[in-house]
Amino acid sequence: MTVDLGRDANGKRRRKFVNVKGTKSKAQQTLRALLTSLDKGMPMETSNATTREFLEWWMRVYVATNTAPSTADGYGFIVRCHLIPQLGGIRLKKLLPAHLQEYYANALIQGRRDGKGGLSARTVQHHHRVLSEALSYAVKKGWVATNVAQSADPPKPSRTDMAILPPDDVDRLLDAAEVTPYYPLIFTALYSGMRRGELLGLRWRDVDLLMATISVTQSLQRLYGGEFSLREPKSSRSRRLIPMPPSLAILLRRHKEDQERQRTLLGFVPRENDLVFAHLDGSPLDPSTVSHTFGKIARNAGLSNVRFHDLRHAHASLMLRTGADPKVISERLGHSSIAITMDIYAHVLPGLQEEAAIRFEEALKPRGVLGPLVTVNV
């Protein structure tokens, strides 16, 4: 039996030859199954497909067309460099939870591509999520009956305590940053709570210096291939309007004036689409370089183990301690729900609970340490 598959990208005709032993009825049944596979966008034969063949198909027909470029790039790296080398030779229908458990265990010990040890539990857990998403699609499209990743147990990353910067440490950090070109970026991160990618993707058209607001509309990431990608926020909550305190609005106004003056001297014409934080020629800052340079600045301030992302935590924690509404903070940070905000910053809440109890008592007239005791006979 011959099925015509049309022509490939080079114009060459593609045909599928299938041998069927048995009756004409069986041949017709086989033909219907093949045509159903084609209608679903599946390869002609999936019963003997390897995990590699499926993952490559999934990347091509689903990931490439249904995810953001940065997401597709990240998935592609995990699939090409980790999943396929370790699991690709196993037939998809023979893939077992035990195979995944062994993969996770090996990845923790010797999963790094440079041969310098294992991957972190958080990274391996991300591999698990990617594979589980792929296998869920395999179930949906009829490649397999069940998602074996749902029966596997990926490693659970230990929750690390975030660095909380008290006001004195914030002052020291800003003093150390003030003598560097990164001062406007660090100041804005601290006073807005924005994510690193959101800051590096911020354009002047997104900054309203008159109304003192910042519109978060995109995020910058660097792909594994080295090129930069600007993408829309993941959720509607991440797309948000952030009111600026006066000091931040003043700083950004001065930063814009300095940037325009320097670029004009170099022969560049300033435009509203220009990035707020970029090289003088307008090219994006590398996110990894920003984090690395920030680490040096923090160490110069006498603050070790402080990450760029901790500026966002400092912003939220300080706002909570000043009595700001958690819902307002959640919206400012772009969290998908207030529950996420409260979970991340639960460590701040015990002290706030005590302060709230004291303020409640102060709001009422003192009634003495103990009121009159009332005995009730039952």
N, C-alpha and C positions, 0 to 999 in steps of 0.2 A: 504494500500500500504506500502511495506517495502523496505527501501533503506539500502543496506549494506555499512557501513562506514569504513570497515576494522577493525583493532585491535588497542587498545590503548597501552600506554607505558608498561602496565603490561601484554600484550598479550590477553586481554579480547576482544572478538568480540563486535563491536559497531554497533547498528542498529537504524534506525529512522523509527518510525511507523507514518503514516499519514492517517487520515480518510478523504475520499473525497466523498461528497454527489453529485450525479448527473450522468452524462453519462460517458462512457468510454473515449470520447474525452476530457472531462474536467479533468479526471484523468491523461491522457497523458500530458495535458497542465501543470498540477500541477507538474508532474514528471520532465518535461523539465525545469520548473522554479527552482526546487530544484537542479537539476544537474548544472544549470547555476550558482547558488549560490556557489556550491562546487568548480566549476572551478575558480571562483573569490577568493576562499579562505575564503568565508564568512560562518557563521553558517547557519544551515538549515532554521531557522526562524528569520527574522529580523523585521517583521511588529510590533511585540509586545515587542521588545527588549527594555530594560531599558538603560538609559544613562550609568549606571554602567557596564552592560554587554558589551556595545559597547566599552567603554574606556578600559576595561580589554582586550578585543579582540585586540584593536588597539595597546596597549602596547605589547601584545604577538606577533602579526604577523607583525607589522611594526616597532615600535620603537626599539624593542630588536634586530632587524636584519639590520636596516638602519641608526642607529645613533651611535655616539661614546659612549663608556661606561659611561663617565661622563654626557653626555647629557641624555642618557636613565635613569641614576640614578636620575638626577634632575627632569625629566618629571615624573618618577615614584613617587617621593616624593609628587609632586603637585597633581597628580591624586589620590593617595591613601589617602593622609592626608587632602586634601582640596576639590577637585572637587567631588569625589565620596560621601563623607559624606554629602555634601550640595545639590548635583544635581543628585546623582546616582539613586534615587528612581523614578525619572520622566521618563516616556517612551520617548525614543529618538525622536520619531516622534511628540510628544506633547511638546517638549522643545521649549520655546519661548524666544525672546529677553528680555521680562520682567523678566523671571527667572534669566537671567544673570545679569540684572541691579540690582536686589535684592541681588544676590550673591555678586556683587562688593561692594554695599553699606554696607552690613553686614561685609564683610571682612575688610573694612576700619575702622569699629568700634570695632569689636570683633573677628578678624580673627586669632590672634595669638593662637598657640596651647597650650601655657602655661597659657592662660587666662588673660594675662597682657595687654589687649588692642587690637588695630587693626594693620593691616599690612600697610606698606607704599604704596602710590599710584604706585610707580615703581614696587613693588612686585605684586600688584593686576593686573597691566598691563601685567606683565609676565604671570600670570595665564590666562589672556585673550588670549594671543598669543598661549599658549599651547593648550587651548581648541579650538581656531579657527583652528589651524593646524589639530587637531583631526577631527573636523567636516568637514573640507575640504576633508579629506580622506574618511569620511563617504559618502559625496556626490559622490566622485569618484567611490566608490565601491557599490553605489546603496542603502545604508542604508536609506538615506533621500534625498529629492530633493534640499534643499537649506541649506546653512550654516548660521544659525541664529546668530552666533557670529558677522557676518559682519554687522548686523543691530543693534548691541549693542554698547554702548558707554562706554568704560573703562575709569577710572579716568586718568587724564593727570598729570604726576608728574611735580612739579615745578622745573625749572632749577636752580640748586644751583651754586653760584659763586665758581669757583675753587680757591684754595689757590695758589697764585703765589709767589714763593720765590725769593726775590731779592738776589744779590750776597752776601751781608753781612749776611743775614739769612742762606744762604747755608753754609757759612764758620762756623757759629755758630753750625749748625746742624752737620757738619762733625767733628768739634772739640768734640762735645758731643758723637758722635758715635765712635770716634777713640779709646776710652778706652774700647770698648765692642767687643765681637766676631762678631758682625754684621757689623763692619766697611767695610770689603771687599764687602759685599752684597749691602750695602747702597751706597757706592762709585760707584759700577758698575751700579746700577740702575740710578743714577744721570748722569753718564757720557755716558750711552748707550741709555737711553730712553726705555729700555725693560720693558715688563709687569712682574708683580710679578710671575705668573705661568711660564713664559718663563725663568726667572732667576732661579727659583727653579728646573726647568727641564733641565738646562744647564749642559752638560757633558764636561769633559776636551777634549774629542775628537772633540768637536765643537769649541774649542778655538785654534786658530793658533797664538801662541805667536811670531813666526818669522815674519809672514805677518801682525800681529796686526789686526786680524779680528775675529769676532764672528759669527758663523752660527746658526741661530735660526731654529731649526728643530722639536722641541717638547715643550710641556707645561705640567706642573704638576698641578694636582688638587686633592683635597681630596673629596671623595664621601661621601654621607650621612651616609653610613654604617661605615665609619671610615677608609677604606682602601684608598691607594693612586692610582692614575691613571695617566699614561703618555700618552698623545695623540698628534697627529700631529696637526699643526696649522689649523685653520678653513678655511683659504683661501690661495691661492698661494702667495698673497702679504705679508701674515704674515710669510711665509717661506722666510727668507731674509739673506743677508750678511751685517753685520754692521762693518765698519772700526772703530778701536779703537784709541782714542788719545794716545799719548805716555805715559802719566801719568797712564792711565788705564792699558795699556799693562804691565808696570813696576809693578803696584800693583798686578795684577793677577799672574805674574811670582813669586813674593815673596809669595803670598798666596798659590800657588801650592807647592812651596818648603816647607813652614811651614806645610801644610796639610800632605804632604808625610812623613815628618820627624815625626810628631806626630802619624800618623797611623802606621808607621813602628815600633815605640816604643811600640805600643799596639798590635803588631802582625798581623796587616792587610797588605796585599800586594796591593799597589796602582795599579789601572788599568785605562786605557783610558776611559772606560765607567763609571768611578766614577763621581758622581755629583760634580760640582764645589762648590756649597753651600749646605752643609749637616752636619749631626752629625759626630763625629769622627769615628763611626762604619760604616759610609757610608749611613745610613738611611736618608730618605728625611726630610727636615724641614717642619713643619706644616704651611701652608699658613696663617691660622688664628693667630697662635702664632707669626709669623713674623710681621704681621700687628699690633698686640697688643704690642709687644716689641718695635716696631718702634715708636708707639705713646708715650711710656714712654721716649724714647730717645729724641723725639722732645720736650716733655714737659720739660725735663731736660735742653734743650737748650733755654727754654723760648718761645717755639713756640707751641701754643695750636691749636687744630683743624687742624693739618697737617697730612694727611694720607700718607701711603706708595705710593699710586698711584700718589700723587702730585709730587713725584720725576720725574715721566715721564712727567708731565705737565711742571715742571721747566726746564727739558732738552729741550723740544720743544720751550718754550717761550724764553729761553736764546739764542737758536740758531736763532730764528726769529729776535731777537733784534740785533744780530751780523751781520745780513744781509744775512744769509744762504738762498738758494733757497728753497721756500716752497715745490717744488716737491721733492727735496732731503730729506727734513725733513719728508715728507709723506712716502717716501720709507723707511727711517730709522726707523720710528715708526711702519711700517707694516700696515698702513691704506689701506683700499681697494680702496680708491680714494683720490685725492688731495682735492676734495670738502669737505670730512669729516674733513680733517686737518684744512682747512680754516674756517669751521663752528665752530669747537671746540675752535680755537685760534683767533676768530674774535676780541676779546677784545684787542689783542696785535696790531692789524693792524692800528687803528687810528694814534697812535704815529709813526708808521713806514711810513705811508703815508706822514706825515708832514716832517719827516726826508728825505724822498725821494725827496720831492719837493724842499727842501733846497739844497740837493746835486745836483739836476738838475740845479738850478740857478747858483750854484758855478761852474758848468762845463762850463757855457757860459760866454762870456765877459759881464761885467756889462753894461747895457744900460741906466742907470739912473733910478730913481724911476718911472717916467712916460715918455714915448716917446712922440714925437710930435703928437698933436691931428690932425686928418684929418677929415674934414667935407665933407660929400658927399651929394650933392643936387640931389634929385630924382624928 
